[in-house]
Each structure stands twice: as C-alpha cells, then as structure tokens.
C-alpha cells in the first residue's frame, strides 16, 4: 500500500504484487461443452471487471468469446478426448489457452472466402494480438492473447 502526500508516493511496506486472475475448466467433449466454455469465459470476464476494474467494451467481450469458441471447437473436433480451457487476465489483456490430447499442430489456411470451414485459426489470428501453438506432454496447447484496450 502507498500513501500519496503532496503528489509524492510514500511506500508503507505493505505493497504486494497482484497476480493475474486465473481460472481453468475441464471439458469432456460431450454435446454442450462449447456453450459451457463460452459461459465460463463470460463469467471470467465479469469477475475481471469486478476484481481488476477491467474496462471491457462489448466488442472486446464478443471477440474474446469468439476466440474461446473457435479454440474449444477445434479441440472438440480434432482431439480424441477431453480438453482444458485456461483463462488468465488482468485489466489489459486475457490469455486463452486450450490443451487437448491431439499432438498434431493446427494448420492456418490462407484466406479463401469460397472455402467452407477451416476458418477457425484464421479468425483467431485476426482477433488476437498473439497466437502460439506448442506441443506439450499431453498433446498440444493453443494460446491466444486478446488485448482489452
């Protein structure tokens, strides 16, 4: 904690680093999981607004839910088992990470408005400020950072 006297900041010895808000959910891949993941992300955003005083406009709110939908849908369609959604955020950004059991890395296809399907990663790249994909012991991790400001 700090006190402000005459414009000067005086540390009082109680300053502690603030950890980002972190939440994770496990999904089986049964029908309804994608909607559940979107609901989980919506609750996370409300908690971020409350605990971090994050200013999240409706466009960014929608973009984050879109990223969650795309990443979870990909995990649902391309893995043979459960997947995990992790969310980590502050008042400036949210990282969405999805772990699944398929070690094959997703492929980003070139833009093609005539192609039906396979636009998920293209959409995530368009919305997120950073996208990373890596193999992990259980399969793979796809992570997208969505800036809030």
Secondary structure, DSSP 8 states (H G I E B T S, - for coil): -EEEETTEEEE-S-------EEEEEEE---TTHHHHHHHHHHHHHHHHHHHH-----HHHHHHHHHHHHHHHHHHHHH-SS-EEEEEEE-SSEEEEEEEES--S--------TT--S--HHHHHHHH-SEEEEEEETTEEEEEEEEE--
